[in-house]
Amino acid sequence: MLSRTTTTVIAAASAKSSQLFGFGINNSSSNNLCCTRTTTTRTSNLSWNFINSNKHKCRESRMEESFTTRASAQPLTNADDLIDSVETFIFDCDGVIWKGDKLIDGVPQTLDMLRSKGKRLVFVTNNSTKSRKQYGKKFETLGLNVNEEEIFASSFAAAAYLKSINFPKDKKVYVIGEEGILKELELAGYEYLGGPEDGGKKIELKPGYLMEHDESVYFCPFLHHRTEFVVGFLEIKIQVGAVVVGFDRNFNYYKIQYGTLCIRENPGCLFIATNRDAVTHLTDAQEWAGGGSMVGAIRGSTQREPLVVGKPSTFMMDYLANEFGILKSQICMVGDRLDTDILFGQNGGCKTLLVLSGVTTLPVLQSPDNSIQPDFYTNKISDFLFLKAATQNYNVLTEADIRQHQEEDIMRISTVLSIPKFAASILLRYYNWSVSKVHDEWFADEERVRRAVGLPEKPVVEYPNASELHCGICFEIYPRDKMHAAACGHPFCSSCWAGYISTAINDGPGCLMLRCPDPSCSAVVCQDMINDLASYEEKEKYSRYFIRSYVEDNRKTKWCPAPGCDYAIDFIVGGGSYDVTCRCSYSFCWNCTEEAHRPVDCGTVSKWIMKNSAESENMNWLCLGAWSDHGERTGGFYACNRYETAKQEGVYDESEKRREMAKNSLERYTHYYERWATNQSSRQKALADLQQMQTVHLEKLSDTQCQPESQLKFITEAWLQYLQVMSFSQAQREKLQVYLNDEDPSKDFNEFRTKLAGLTSVTRNYFENLVRALENGLSDVDSHGACSRTVSSKSLGGSSKGRGGRGKAATSRSSSSSRNIDDLGHWSCEHCTFANVRPASVCQMCQQRR
């Protein structure tokens, strides 16, 4: 070992030796090398040039890049949509997969589900205490089947970064950290100092004490400049070229001073940090100081910013994307920290999901002081197993979607049957765009299908081989190039064809199955002839008919009945209820195209609409009396009391009974009609408000709250749910109006969104359960109700042995009945809610006793 007071002069060193170790040694002559190193100074004229300065600056700038904050996070309500939108999930480990040494509930099932869907799983952790191999053993201990290649720890990232910049192997790395970093450096082929070995070292401070550092010695053989024989050895020091700082439970002052000296005094020495995490999970009982505290100490003593290779730096994201060959937009980063995991995903251009099973809590996420917002948040990753969207048995089609489906069906038929596309389109139109029907009929009897459709396999008549031909319509003679014929071969001139086609197109959609003009021929006129002979406007009209036929002739597609809506609904028959919701926000029954009416069946709705539109019953018709005879003395113009009078006078015969029954029927109808009409009026008002909200207010709210309109879908969803159950409270609407009137962003808007989205979800679930129960005939409710009544009866019988008990029960029933009586003296039936007159003891609607 060389002392600091020794001066060593080495002569006749070969230039090849200097090239071998990458040192920039000054050559004074071509024959002799003179290298004088005075060790009393802390500077060195030895340097290494393994980093391209421009490349390094660009990389460092990109790794420390900051991004603008995103809109507020949305609660994850449909895990399937998120899963289907990405190819790869990157999971943080601490706080997401485990806490300390305890596995978080539901993790194994969630990972198995994602793998079954073909998703690539990657596990990234900022914890540098273990190597990839050691983390693989921890996964195995916890019962998780994870390959070593799927694990990326910050310890591995440090070694990978040194390799990526071609860090020279003749330099050493001083490690402030634990075994994980040492293992990864060793696998990468780098020599290191420090680590746990320096954990017990202490500094004895005394006057004049100078701490030695960077004392590694290397004996370099050097060659004769002519013979290239080894003529001696050069004793030189191997400098520390990088200091890697990670989490270190044996962190001490010796390590701080040693690392500081290397960074300060070794030219070009890198300061690399595995992460800057403030806290870590050593146990599941509390949080512990993280690797950021060690990095902070070195940063403070050196006044140098570290180069961070762990999250949220983009180095690991870039490495993963290159390693697996995946697009960053197809990655979802799942983590429990905002400043590392979520920022890591956002810096990399990925989707982000925050789980609340680790460091970050919901109040922290929604705090006005927090500027880092993930795309979604949920409690833990096992929510993937439960947050499922309701199975949708229909698709909403735009015009582009219709054209694409149409073209795909045509191409499928054309390929399978080996016929031209125009012939395939004719077959599909004839069989109502049913691909399976075309296949069945064609392969059963091709000739019969050709005759029925009008697709002759060969011309019916031979096309004359003459220079001039007679037109069969105008009987004029035209040159051959002015004549045209369908597949049948009957020739007609261009002008007659054009007029024939124009008339057919202007007559309507029947032009899609246009036949040959020859009266005795049934050959169809194909679209290629339409394209050749029709005008631009006529071809456009024909194209619209063609698109409409795919919807109107197809048994599984229908247009949305909302006024002005151009969307179509492609329905999967047998896949569930008929209720569908178009993109225009209109909900309707696909079976009868009336407004969505579950749980009422379509037949009942049809009868109700017919009765509303053709109601001819009125009081004058019922009592057969003149209108002028009605007034206050008869109970009003729309109420006649002649039945009560007839009862008192004893003239209440069978005909009067039938008229009274008709009157009761009318009253029942009027009772429900008034409520239905009121509900419809409210619904129309809500639809108008929704339209205004979507076209006007959402844009203003987006500007005011600094959030994209896509993040405000929760308002539309709440409004649509309100249209179903009319339960959107006035308080919530008034609150929303406050935000619409605001000129500046509101601090509690995120809280409002969370509450409203939650209420919408709960209401949707309860409403769906109620509808399903009604459709099933309330079988569960009836059985439980009967059971409840039985138990209640026994209870009353057992506890009411005296008069007091019976009196108490009677009083309860009396008070219950009194609560059901309104201001007009009507009592509401507990079974059907019909308002009956007070004297009646039996409900006039359902015949249940009061």
C-alpha positions, 0 to 999 in steps of 0.5 A: 500500500502506498503511503500519502507521503511517498512519491512514486516515479514509474518509467518505461510503461507501455501505452497499451497498459494505459489503454487497458485501464482507460486512464488518461495518462500523459505520454511525454514521448513515444518510448517512455512513459513518465507518471509522477503522482504526489500523494500529499494533495487530494486531487488526481490527474487520473480520470475516466471517460466512461460517461458521455456528458450530453447523454448523462445530462439528458438521462438525468434530466429525464429521470428527474422530470416533473409533470403537471398534476392530473385531475382528481382520482376516481374511485375504481367502480369497474375493475374489468374496464381497467384490466381490459385496457392494459397488458401489464400490471406493475405492483409495488410490494410493501403496502400492496402485496404485503405489510412487513412479513404479512400477506395482504388479504386476497392477493393470491386470488387476485394475481391468479385471476390476472394471470388467467386473463393473460396479463403480465405481472411485474413487481417493483420495490424501492426496498434495496435490502434484498436482491431479486433472488432474495425477493423471490424466496420471500414471495415463495415463503408467502405462497406466491408463485413469482419468477425472479425475472418478474421482480425489479428491486431498487438494488437491481436498478442500481447495478442495471444503471451502472451497466447502462452507462458502461461504468468501468470494471476497474472502478469500485462502488462504495455501498451504503446499504445492505446485502441486496445491493452487494449481491446485485453488484456482484452479479453485474461484475462490479467490485464494491466496498462498504455495506454491512461490513462497515456497520461496526466501524467507528471513527476515533477523532483526535488532533491531526487525524485524517481519515483514509478512504479509497485505499484499494491497490492494484498491481498493474503489469507493464510491457517493454515498448519493443518486445512486449515482455512484462518488465515490471509492475505498476502499483496504482490505486483503484478509485471509487467511481460511484457511491450507492446509497440505499436503506441501511439499518447499520447506518453510522458516521463512518459510512457518512464520512467515507461516502462524503470523501469519495463523492467530494474528492474522487473526480467524476464519482457518481452519487446514486440513490436507490430511493428517497422513501421517507418511511418503510414497512419493517413491521405491520405495526408502524412505519419506520424511517426509510432510505430517504433518511440515509440519502438525505444525510449524504446529500447534506454533507456533499451538497450534491443531488443524488441520481435516483434509480428507484421510483419515481425516476423513470429509469426502471420504467424505461428498463421494463419497457425495453426488457419486455417490449411493451408500450407504456400506455399499456401499463398500469402502475399499482402502488400505495404511495403518491410521491413514489408509486403514482408519480412513477407511473405518471412520469412513465406515461402509464395508468395509475391505481392507488390502493389504500392498504399501505401508506396513503389514506383517503383523507391524504389523497383528497387533501387540498394540499395533495397535488398528485392524483392517480387515475383511480383508487381503491382499498386493496388489489383484491377489489379487482375480484369484486368490482365488476360491471353489470353484464351488458348484453348490448352494444351501442353502434355509431355509423362507423361501427355499423359500416364496419360490422356490415363490411365484416359480414359481407367479407365473411360471406364472400370468403366462405362462399367464394362469391363477389362482395356485391353478391354477398351483400345481396344475399345478406340483405335478402336473409335480413343480414343473418350470416348463419341463415345465408350459410344454411340456405346456400349449402342446403340448395345453392340453385334455389337460393340463386333463383330466389335472390336473383343471382344467376350463375350465368347470363340468361341471354347471350350478350350480342357480340355486335358493334351496335345494339338495340335498347329494350326500353327506348328502342334506340340503337347505341354503340356497344360501349353505351349499353349495360346489362345486369347478370342476366345479360339483358342490354339497355342503354345508359340513359334508360338505366340511369332513369330506371335507377334514379326512379327506384332510389327516389322511391325509397329503400326498395332500390336495394333489391332492384330487379332487371327492367325486363318484365320476364327477368328477376335478376337483381341489379348489383351495387357496382352498376349503381355506382357506375350509373347513378348521380352523386346525390343518388349514390349518397341516398343509396348508401344511406338506405344500405346502412339503414337496412343493416339496422332495420332488417336485422333482427338483433339491431334497432335504432335508438328511438330518442328524437335526433339520435343516430345510434343503433343498439346491437342486442344479444338475445337471451342475454338478460333484460331488455332495458338498454341505455343509448349513448345519448342517455336515453333508456328504453326497452329493446323489445317494444322500444318504449321507455325502460319499464322494468319490472312491468312487462311489455304487454302491460305497458302496451295496454296502459299506453292504449288506454291513455290514448283511447280513454273514452270513459267519463262521468256523463257516460257512466251516469247517462245524465246531461252535463248541465245536471252536474255541479256542486250538488252532485259532488262536482262536474267530474264526480257524480253521487247519483249512486249514493242517492239511488242506494238511499231511495232503494232503486239500486238495481243491477244496472246501477251496480254495473255503472258503479263498478265502472265508476270505481274502475275509472277512479282507480285508473285516474288515481294511477294515471295522475301519479304516472303523469306527474312522474312523466312530467318530472322525468321530462324536466329531468331529461331537459336538465340533463341535456342542458347539463351535458351541452352547457354546464359540464364544459363550464364546470370542467373549466372552473374545477380544472378537470377534464369532462371525462372526469365528470361522468359521475354527474351524468351517471347520477342523473341517469340513476335519478331518472330511473328511481327519481331519488336524486335528492334536492340537496344534492342538486342544490349542491351541484348548482353551487359548483356550477355557479362557482367562479373558482375551483372548490376545495370540497368538490372532490369530496362531493364527487366521492359521496355522489358517486357512492350514492349512485352506486348504492342506489343502482344496486338497491334498485336493481335488486328491487326490480329483480325481486319484482320480476321474480314475483316477490317470492323471497319477500312473500316467504319472509313476510309470511314467516315474519307475520307468523312469528309476530302473531306468536309473539303477540299471543305469548306476551298479551295474556291480559287485557292490557296486552290486547289493548296495547296491540289494538292501540298500535293497530289503531295508531298505524291505521290513523297514520295511513289516513290523509287530509281528505279522509282517504286511507292508503292500502298497505298492499297496493297504496291505492287511496280508498274512501274512509268508510270502505273496509276493503281496498277497491283495487286489490280487495284486501281488507283494511 
